[in-house]
Amino acid sequence: MTTPTPTIPEVGQLVDIRQRRFVVTDVAQSTLPVDPLALQQATPHHLVTLTSVEDDALGEEVQVIWEVEIGAQTHESLALPTPDGFDSPQRLAAFLSAVRWGAVSSADVRALQSPFRSGIEIEEYQLDPVVRALQMPRVNLLIADDVGLGKTIEAGLVAQELLIRHRARRMLIVCPSALQRQWHDQMREKFGLDFRIVDSDLMRYLRRSRGLHVNPWTHFPRLITSMDYLKRDQPIRLFREALPAEGKTTYPRRFDLLIVDEAHNVAPSGVGRYAVDSQRTAAIRLIAPHFEHRLFLTATPHNGYAESFTALLELLDPQRFARGIPPDRQALMQVMVRRLKSDIPNWDGSPRFPRRELHAAGFGARPPGCHRQQPVSAARGVDYCRGRDQPGAFSPHSAGGAHQ
């Protein structure tokens, strides 16, 4: 049952505004005097504070002027029904199961909700990062699984679990520009999380619709941006405006969760014993301290230079690691999730993924009479490919200096 707008909601009541459902957390009446010259009988306005109960925006707060909000509706609280019989055991079991799921404690690290609220088929090894995350007071994880093991899925599970448990609300995903749309679609289709892509198009839209001084970093709770866009002068300047001023305390953090995809691209480029910060590194180094939780995703965490690797670990967790100092193995195992495809067999021990086999590929010389500038026809090329595998064919192991 719904009632029209003039009914002032009460604290704890469910309301529908802007096609979404909220619960009322506070109602404040305006202290301004009523205009005596108003033609209609004027009533004081009410500032209503609402908290979303939708899965994709759980915990998001919004404040509205109730009397001027268009299409707002309240749900009247109904009395408990009068019992007139007993339900079937199956119906009672379903009710108790729903109560248990709805009353899960944020302190219970044994009950995961994100796998059951996502639209994906989850492999058991993909639950390891979210289990580790729940055991950490501050989530700092380097997910360095092999290519194709689903690092995006693992990061989405961690983000959704933190959101359900009210440990994270404002999120930022930093990735290469070619992966922005993929991240946006994956988060919406598989986890029901709506992210906005921050780029030049969004900036133009916000300035036209909401003014020149709008700041996209504070306008939406969940954002996606590219590494190369973030390092530009204007975006990084706007991000500085959203951060506390110099000398002010950084607690509580302004943002909750930072996800950096292809994190090896933000590591300093190291040669020898020194690593030089790039503009990408400087941008992440500026914003990372203002996030409560951090997830770095990469299939190649180590580029061969210890200085670069330790600098990446310092960006992830400056309390455990320092640049230029070899990381403690035990501390590294606490924050790093590293699995190769060969490390994940089936339940019966058989390989789950096709094995990667490397073979040396020989190459042959050009057919007789074929000059560098002369194109080779398709038929002649096929004959050549067949002939080079015959015994006595040219190979780099038997050539010597023939192709100089």
Helices and strands as residue ranges (DSSP letters): E 2-3, E 14-17, E 20-29, E 46-52, G 55-57, E 61-65, G 66-68, E 73-75, H 89-102, G 114-116, G 124-127, H 128-134, E 140-143, H 151-164, E 171-175, G 177-179, H 180-191, E 196-197, H 200-210, H 216-219, E 222-226, H 227-230, H 233-242, E 255-261, G 263-266, E 269-271, E 274-276, H 279-287, G 288-290, E 291-297, H 306-316, H 329-335, E 336-337, G 341-343, H 378-388, H 396-399
